Amino acid sequence: MSTVQLALSLVIMLAGARAWAEDADATNTITVVGEPVTGMDYAKVYGLADKIKQTTNGRVALAVALKPQKDGVSMDNIKISIVDDDGNREEGRHIFGSYYLIPVSSEIFNKHGRLVVNRKRGSLEGYPAIVPNVNPAALKVADIQLLLADMDKAMSQFPWYMRMFSSNSHTIDVCTFNAGRAVYFQGGDGNILGQQEISKRDDGMSKLNAHETLCTQLNGKENYPADARIVVPEGASLF
């Protein structure tokens, strides 16, 4: 787990998920779509998500890691969405494991937008995280330092009490559930210049995902040409 994600999760765990935002009133919920996510009020989340999007030109996004609040809650086929009073709906893209992007829509926000999930009220709680929002297939070594700077810009948009446990981002993590995977560095001629094994267990992400999560870290100082392509294995994601 990156420094930023660890810091945000720590703050939420210390303060309690409801300190992040208040639950929506049941009478304002479109139950055919889903119920509110504990601790994630879109009326408050939207402003932060929009600032992060604008500040980083969309290269970093606000996400939510969903965690069951009680035993027996299935995490299969989770759908997280924003909905408004007219029934307009936009679904958040599944990133990896328990992580989902939070959609940013001014139209839905301005019509009493709510963040809902297809589970019963009180089933899930949300932990905010900032994640890279770039195409891994187009990633080059030179992009890592730029992405780290964007992650820091995104973190600066959080309230001071959520930043106090964090420090600047030093790495971009590539994470997967599958052992034996690696990140490859490919030259302009298509030749593989080297590789980096994805083998370190991330305890924080493993707990949130309820599945062993393996990661490797990129800092932009890898000993390869700046224009070398970073080949991320299928099924892996950037954090």
Helices and strands as residue ranges (DSSP letters): H 3-15, H 17-20, G 26-28, E 35-36, H 42-55, E 60-68, E 80-83, E 89-91, E 94-96, E 99-101, H 106-109, E 114-117, E 124-132, G 136-138, H 141-155, H 160-163, E 172-176, E 182-186, E 192-197, E 200-201, H 203-209, E 214-218, E 229-231, E 237-238
